[in-house]
Amino acid sequence: MKIALFGYGRMGKAIEKIAIERGHEIVLKIDVNDKVYNLKKADVAIDFSSPTAAYNNLKTCIDQNVPVICGTTGWLDKYDHIVEYCKEKKGALIYASNFSVGVNLFFNLTEYLAKIMQNIEGYDVGMKEIHHIHKLDAPSGTAITLAEQVLKSKKQWSIDVQSADNLFIEVEREGEVPGTHAVTYQSEVDQIEIKHTAHNRQGFAKGAVIASEWICGKTGVFSMQDVLNG
């Protein structure tokens, strides 16, 4: 499989390493300043660029009929539009706030626990996410996905206001932390916490490559859950 990379930072380099290990070839490394490139040489594109570049990158891939995997967060105000555009052009897209297999299992666990806790009185739910100091968006896209699953019992999430009506997300940026997410249910008598801690970026990169392998030959808009379900 021939892969084009949008973004060649830490994640891009991690994806390149795993893709080569799995027998694939990186045929393009596209930086934010690159204006001329030929996507036709690629079987699939993977975007881990920046919030300001992602939308145009995805449109370019769809226009050139190249399936695209996107793990860039911070641009989701345009997500519905890109979904409609992809369907209209019969393109292929997988967006995920996190491609790690472990995190996606954590999503399933969080959703299941939220359904249980919805009918239990006396517990208040909160979240915390920790990432490296280079991360541009806050909260993380993964935290927002988790929040959407937990919001069965709250009106909205917030990183600023802590109240009975809000799901409060505590955000920390420190060192080179790849990503830690915790969901906590607190009562007067006990605490229930589920937590995912990434040790490095390899899980994210491997998941993105697996998604790339899965999407080839398909059309439509998919999720990482579709990939994991086969």
C-alpha positions in Angstrom: 0.0 0.0 0.0 1.3 3.5 -0.9 0.6 6.1 1.7 0.6 9.9 1.6 1.2 11.6 5.0 -0.2 15.1 5.8 2.0 16.2 8.6 5.4 14.9 9.4 5.8 15.6 13.1 5.9 13.1 16.0 2.8 11.2 14.8 3.8 11.3 11.1 7.2 9.8 11.9 5.6 7.1 14.2 3.1 6.2 11.4 5.9 6.0 8.9 7.9 3.6 11.0 4.9 1.3 11.6 3.7 1.5 8.0 7.1 0.4 6.7 7.3 -2.4 9.3 3.9 -3.7 8.0 5.2 -3.7 4.4 3.8 -0.4 3.1 5.5 2.6 1.4 5.4 6.3 2.2 5.2 8.0 -1.2 4.5 11.6 0.0 5.3 13.6 3.1 3.2 16.8 2.8 4.0 19.8 5.0 1.7 22.7 5.7 3.7 24.9 3.3 3.6 22.4 0.4 1.2 23.6 -2.2 2.0 21.3 -5.2 1.9 17.5 -4.8 0.4 14.6 -6.7 -1.9 12.4 -4.5 -2.6 10.1 -7.4 0.5 8.1 -6.6 -1.0 7.2 -3.2 -3.5 4.5 -2.3 -4.5 6.2 0.9 -3.7 9.4 2.8 -3.3 9.9 6.6 -3.7 13.3 8.1 -2.1 14.3 11.4 -1.5 17.9 10.4 -3.0 20.9 12.2 -6.6 22.2 12.9 -6.2 24.9 10.3 -5.0 22.6 7.6 -7.1 19.5 8.1 -10.3 20.6 6.4 -8.6 21.5 3.1 -6.5 18.4 3.2 -9.6 16.2 3.5 -11.3 18.0 0.6 -8.2 17.6 -1.6 -8.2 13.9 -0.9 -11.9 13.5 -1.6 -11.6 15.5 -4.8 -8.7 13.3 -6.0 -10.5 10.1 -5.0 -8.0 9.1 -2.4 -9.3 7.5 0.8 -8.3 9.5 3.8 -7.7 8.7 7.5 -7.8 11.8 9.8 -6.7 12.0 13.4 -6.3 15.8 13.5 -8.6 17.4 16.1 -9.7 21.0 16.6 -11.5 21.4 13.3 -14.8 19.6 14.0 -17.0 22.7 13.5 -16.6 21.7 9.8 -17.1 18.0 10.3 -20.7 17.8 9.1 -19.8 19.6 6.0 -16.9 17.3 5.1 -19.2 14.3 5.8 -21.7 15.6 3.3 -19.0 16.5 0.8 -17.5 13.0 1.1 -20.9 11.3 0.5 -21.7 13.6 -2.4 -18.3 12.8 -4.1 -18.4 9.1 -3.2 -15.2 9.4 -1.3 -13.9 7.4 1.7 -13.1 8.9 5.1 -12.4 7.7 8.6 -12.1 10.4 11.3 -11.3 9.4 14.8 -10.4 11.6 17.8 -8.1 8.7 18.7 -7.0 5.7 16.7 -5.5 3.7 19.5 -7.2 0.3 19.8 -7.0 0.6 23.6 -8.6 4.0 23.7 -11.5 2.7 21.5 -12.0 -0.1 23.9 -12.0 2.6 26.6 -14.7 4.5 24.7 -16.9 1.3 24.8 -16.3 0.9 28.5 -17.1 4.6 29.2 -20.3 4.4 27.3 -21.4 1.2 29.0 -20.6 2.6 32.5 -22.4 5.9 31.7 -25.6 3.9 30.9 -25.4 2.1 34.2 -24.7 5.3 36.2 -27.5 7.2 34.6 -30.0 5.6 36.9 -27.9 5.6 40.1 -28.3 8.5 42.5 -25.6 10.2 44.5 -22.8 10.2 42.1 -21.3 13.2 40.3 -19.2 12.6 37.2 -16.0 14.4 36.2 -13.1 14.0 33.7 -9.4 14.7 33.5 -7.1 14.7 30.6 -3.3 15.2 30.5 -1.2 15.8 27.4 2.2 17.1 26.4 2.8 20.9 26.3 2.8 20.9 22.4 -0.8 20.0 22.1 -2.8 22.8 20.5 -6.4 22.0 21.4 -8.0 21.8 24.9 -9.7 19.7 25.8 -8.4 16.9 23.6 -10.5 15.4 20.9 -10.5 12.1 22.9 -11.8 13.9 25.9 -14.6 15.4 23.8 -15.6 12.0 22.5 -15.6 10.7 26.1 -17.7 13.6 27.2 -20.3 12.9 24.5 -20.7 9.4 25.9 -20.9 10.6 29.5 -23.4 13.5 28.8 -26.4 11.2 29.5 -26.7 12.9 32.9 -25.3 16.4 32.2 -26.3 19.3 30.0 -22.9 20.2 28.6 -19.2 19.9 29.2 -16.9 22.7 30.3 -13.2 23.2 31.1 -13.9 26.5 32.9 -17.1 26.1 35.0 -17.5 23.4 37.6 -21.2 23.1 38.5 -24.0 20.5 39.0 -25.2 21.1 35.4 -21.8 20.8 33.7 -19.5 17.9 33.1 -16.2 19.4 34.2 -13.1 18.4 32.3 -9.9 19.2 34.1 -7.1 19.8 31.5 -3.4 19.6 32.2 -0.5 20.1 29.9 2.9 18.8 31.1 6.1 17.5 29.7 5.9 15.0 26.9 2.9 13.0 28.2 1.3 11.1 25.2 -2.1 11.1 26.7 -4.0 10.2 29.9 -7.8 10.2 30.2 -9.8 9.4 33.3 -13.6 9.4 34.0 -14.5 9.5 37.7 -17.9 9.0 39.5 -17.7 10.5 43.0 -20.1 10.1 45.9 -20.0 10.8 49.6 -19.0 7.1 50.3 -16.8 6.0 47.4 -15.3 6.7 44.0 -15.4 4.8 40.7 -12.7 5.6 38.2 -11.8 4.3 34.8 -8.6 5.4 33.2 -6.6 5.0 30.0 -2.9 5.9 30.0 -0.9 5.9 26.8 2.8 5.0 27.3 3.9 6.3 23.8 2.5 7.2 20.4 2.8 3.7 18.9 -0.8 2.7 19.7 -2.2 5.8 17.9 0.1 5.2 14.9 -0.6 1.5 14.6 -4.4 2.1 14.8 -4.1 4.7 12.0 -2.2 2.3 9.7 -4.7 -0.5 10.5 -7.5 1.9 9.5 -5.7 2.7 6.3 -5.5 -1.0 5.4 -9.2 -1.4 6.2 -10.6 1.5 4.2 -8.9 0.7 0.8 -11.5 -0.2 -1.7 -14.4 1.2 0.3 -16.5 4.3 -0.1 -18.4 6.1 2.7 -17.8 7.7 6.0 -16.6 5.4 8.8 -15.4 5.3 12.4 -12.7 3.4 14.2 -15.5 1.3 15.6 -16.3 0.1 12.1 -12.6 -0.9 11.7 -12.5 -2.8 14.9 -15.8 -4.6 14.1 -14.3 -5.8 10.9 
